[in-house]
Amino acid sequence: MTRSPEMASMASDAEYAERLRRVRASMERRSLSALVVTDPANLFYLTGYNAWSFYTPQCLVLPADGPPTLFARAMDAAGARHTCNLLDEHIVGYPETLVHRPDIHPFGWITETARARGVLPAGPDAVIGAECDSHFFSARAYVSLVEGLDGARVVDSGELVNWVRLVKSEHEIAQLRIAGQIAEATMQAALESVWPGRRQCDVAGDIVAAQARGTAEHGGDYPAIPPMLPTGAAAGTPHLTWSEQPFVSGEATTIELAGAFGRYHAPLARTIHLGDPPPLLTDTANAVDEALAAGCEAIKPGVVVADVHASVNDILNRQGLVKESRIGYSIGIGYPPDWGERTVSLRAGDPTVLEAGMAFHVILGIWMDGWGYELSEPIVVSGDGVEHLTDLPHELTVRK
């Protein structure tokens, strides 16, 4: 293993060993002979591997016993030796001739090689877990894996590693705190950049620059999602990015972005209105602020997630607002196309019991016909409540 400057913020070897132990304990409870990990966030969590290589097939094969092996495209396997905590002998590159071939898939080669190396058992007695809902594990990859396992049963691992990631270590919480500082600085830059007549793309450029620049103490990482800037009537619809059109006086813009550090994300949302805001928007802003405060007050170890959701909706409903979507989700490591962990959602019916060390993006987005409002906070569940990762005013920003 060749350590490089990119590894400076990596977890310790002892932490990686503990992560593997926890994942293997979950594998044992599910009687898995091996686990095929393809989610880039999970690869990073288990090995520190960090590169823009997830658009091609790659995976970590974790047997029930023995060291895991990382399989990646040959040119990316070389890069893995600079960011991974694995020994070089456990990083394997598949031939470049397999890239983007219609007649053969790299997972056929990976499966055959993993079997030959003894890290991927085959035959009818083996049960292999695979991340079947991972964004980067295609149907062709699954078929190639199954065909090479000589009758072994392949089952959906059901976000096994994601759930292990749910409770953060002190190292991870420290990374999130830095990400929160970057998010705060970036949002301040974003709000200061929005003026009537200024192009949306120019503000997006300011945001991206601030995300990369970070703070004086820590440079930023690229976020899993680009800045989102729904404006005017489009503010009633989430997840829109930007255009070349100018901002217009009399319209609101919802801004959702994230600070990222060492792949850990702290998302943040605020709303800005150019000119005098209508009473409906200011009333909504006040109600959402009250509801967000109630939700954060309700978040404590031992509390059921569904009860947090209820505390927020009780206030919104009293103000005549309806929010059918979830009010937040777990956060931590993020890679495109999402900075959420795909585990806990702060919504009605979620039975998860909160624990210290869990981290969430608590986001109250009110999206109506032709207008919208967003306010959010990234938080960590502490021993007696909530640690806020950012410290910005909650009120609607008004620029005249």
N, C-alpha and C positions, 0 to 999 in steps of 0.2 A: 504493500500500500504506500503510495506516494502522497504525502499530505501537501496541500497547497494553501495559499491565502484564503481561497474560497471556503476552507474548512474551519476558519477561525471561530465562527459562531456555532459550530456543530455541537451537539450534545456529547457528553463524555462516553467513553467505551462502556462504563458501568451502566449508564442510562440506556444505551442501545441493547445491552444484555438483558436489562429488566424489561424493555419493550418486547423483545423476542420471547422472554419467559411468559409474559402475560398473554401474548398471541398464542403461544403453544398450549397454554392452559385452556384457552377457549377452543382450540383445535381438538384437544383431548376430550373435552366435554361433548363435542360433536362427532367424535370417532373419526377424525380426518387423518388419512395417512400422509397427506401433504397439502400445501396451500399454494395456489398460483396467484400471485399478487400483480395486478396490472395498473391500478390507480396510481398515478405519479405521486400524489400526496402520501400514499401508503408506502411507496418505494422510498420516498424521502424520510418518512418517519422511521422506517426499519433499518435503513442503511446510510442515509445522508445523500443519496444520489440525487443530483440536481442539474438538469440540462433540458434544453428545449428539444427533446428527442421523442416525446410521447406521441407524435404523429405517425411514428412507425412502430411496429410491434416490439414490445419489450416486456419483461416480467422478472419478478423474483420468485424462484421456486424454493419454498420453505418446507423441508421434510419434517416429519415428527421428531426426528433426532438428527443431529449433525448440523454443520454450517449450511446456511442458505447460499444459493448461487444466483447471481444476476445475469440475465441474458439480454443482450441489446445488439443493435446493428454494430458491425465491426468498428466503424468510425466513432460511434458513441461509446462503445466499450472502452476505447482509449481515454475518452473524457471522463468516464466513470471512475477511473483510477485516480483522478484528481479531486473528486468530491465524495467518494464512497468510503465507508469505514471497513469495507470488506478487503480481505487479502486479494492480491492480484489473481491468484489461482482460482478464486471464486467469482471472477468477472469474465464472462465468455461472450465473444462477439460472433454473430452469425455472418456468413459471407455476403458481401455487397451484391452479389449476383441474385440474391433473393428479394431485393427491394423492388416493390411495385411490379410484381409479376402476376399476370392473370392465370397462369397455369400451376403455380405452386405458392405456398404461403410460408412465411418464416416460422410460424408456430409448428409446422411439421418438423422442420429441422430442430427447433428448440426442444420439442417433445422427445425426439429420437436421441438427441444429445444428453438431455437431462436423464433419460432412462439409462443410457450408457454410463453416465457418471454416478449413478446410484442415488440421485436425489429425488427422482420421481418414480415411485413404484407403479407397476402395471399389473394387469391380471384381474380376475373377478373378485379377489379379496381386498383390493385397494379401493379406497374412497378418497377422491381428490376434490378438494374445495377450489372453486374458481370464482373470481369476482365478476359474476355474470351481468351485473348492472353497471360495471365500470364504463366510463365514457370511451375508453380507448381499448376495449376488448370486443372486437367485432364478431359478427356471426361466423365469418370465415375462420377467424382465430379459434373460436370455440370448436368448430367442426374439425379443424386440423388437430387440435388437442385431443379430442375424443377418438379420432381415427388412429392416433398413435399410441393409445394406452392399452391395447390388447384386452379389451373387455372391462377395464376398470370403470367404476361408476364415478361420473363427474357430477357434483352437486353445487348449487349456488351457495357460496359462503355467506351471503346475506350481510354484506358490509361488516364482516367480522373484525377486520383491523380498524375500520372507522370507529366502531364502538369501543375498542380498546383505547383509542385516541381521545375519547370523550373527557376523561379526567386528566388534566394537565399537570405536569411536573413543575417544580420551581424553575427549571431552565426554560420551559415553554412559556410560563407566565411572564418571565423576564423578557422573552422575545415579543410577546403580545404587548407588553408595556411600551416597548420601543416602537412597535407598529402603531400603537395609539398616539404616541407623540408625533409621528409622521402624518397620521390621519388628521390630527388637529391642525398642524401647520399647513397641510394641503387644503383643508376646508377653508381656513382663513384666507389663503391665497385665492381660492375659487370665489368666495363671496366678495372679495375686494375687486375681482376682475370683471364682474357682471355689471355692464352699463348699457343704457339705451344706445342703439346704433352699433354696438360692438358685435362682431361675428361670433356665433357660437363656437366655431372651430378654433378661434383664437383663444377663447377661454379654456377650451379643452386642452390646447397646447400648454397653457399656463399650469393647468392641473397636472398633466403628465410630467412636466418639468419639475414641479414641486414634489411629486411622488418619487421621482428618481433622485432628486437632490436630498430629500430627507431633512435631517436636522444638522446642526453644526457637529453634533457628536456621532451621528449614525447616518450613513447613506441609505437611501430607500431601495427597495426591490421592485420589480415589475408586478403589478397586481393581476389577479386571475381574471378580473372583469375590467373593461375600460370605463372611464367616467361616464355616468349616465346623466343627461341633462334635458329631460322632457320639459318643453317650454310652451306657454300659452295654453291653447286648448289641448295640446298634446300632454300637458302635465296631468291630465286625468288618466293617463296610461303609463304604467311603470315600464322600466327596462328599455327605454329609447335612449339613443346616444346623442349625437349632435349633427348639425348640418352647417352649411355655410351662411345660413340666414342670420340677420342681425337680431339682437334682443330688442323688444318693443316696449315702450312705456305703457303701463297699464296691465302688464302680464306678469304672471308668476312663473318661476322656474324651480323645479325640484332637483337637487344635486345629490347624487349618491356616488360615493367613491370609497376607496380604502387606502389606508397606509399599510405597506407591506415591508417586513424585515425578516430576512432569513426564511422566507416563504410563509411566515405567520402573518395573518391578516386581521386588521381592525377596521371593519367597515363603518361608515358614518354617513348620515343623511341630514340635510337641512333644506330650507325653502327660502327663496328670496323673491320679493315683489318689487317691481319698478314702478314708482309712483304711489299714490294713496291706495292702500288695499281696500277692497270691499269688505263690509261688515261680516259677510259670510266667511271669508277667509280668516279674518282676525278671530272670530268666534271659534272656528275650527281649530286654529292654532292654540288657543287657550285650552280647549277641551283635550286636545291631543297631548299638550304639555302635562296637564293634570293626570291623564291616563298613563302616560309613560312613567311619571313619578310613582304612581300607585303600583305599576307593574314591577319597577325596580325595588320598591319597598317590600313587595311580596316575595321577592326572590331570596330564599334562605335555604341552607342545607336542611333536608328533610321535608321540604314542601313539594307537593305534586305539581308537575308542569301545568296540568289542566287548570289548577286553581289560580296560577299566575295569569293565565289567559282570561279566566273569569273576572279577576279583579280589574283588568283593563277594560274588558267589554262592558262591565257594569257601568263604568263612568261614561264610556262612549255612547252607550244606549240611552243613558239619562239625558245626554245632550242631543239626542236625535240622530246620532251617527251609527252606521252599520259597517262592520268590518268582517267580512266573511273569510278572508285569507288569514294565515297564521300571523302572529305578532313578533316572530323572531325564530332563530335557529342557531344551532351550535356552530362555532367557528374555531379556527386554529390554522393548520397548514392549508394552503390553497394553491391550486394550479388551474389554468384555463380548462374548462369554461366556467368554473364556479369557485367561490371562496367559502361556501358552506361545507360542513362535514357530512351531510346527508345522513344524519342520525336523529337527534331530537329536534322536533318542531314545537314552538310555543303555541299550541292550539288546543281547542277543546278535545277532550278525550285522550290526550297523550298521558300515559300513566307513569312516565319517568319521574323518579324521585331525585330531586336536586342534590348534588354533592359539592363540597368545596373543591375548587379546581376546574369545574366546568366553565366554559366560556361561551357567551352568546352575543349575537347581534340582535338587540331588541329594537325592532323597527315598526313604527306605526305609520303606515302609508294609507292615506284616505284618497281614493281615486274615484272621482265622480264624472258625470257627463260634462266634459269641457273644462274641468278644473281639477286640481289635486293639491295635496299637502303631504309632506314627509318630514318626519323627525325621528332620529334614532340615536342609540348609544351602544357602543361595544362595552361589554362588562365581563368580569370574572366573578364567579360565586366564591365568596370568602367564608371564613369560619363563622361569621355572624351576619352576613348580608351580602352586599355587592361592592366590588371595587370597580369604579369607573375608569376606563382606559383613556378617556378624553375629558376635557374641561372647557366646553364652549357654551355660550348662552343658548337657551332652548327656544327663545321667542323667534317669531317670524322676522327675518331681516328685511328691512324696508329701505330702498334707495330712491331718493327723489331727484 
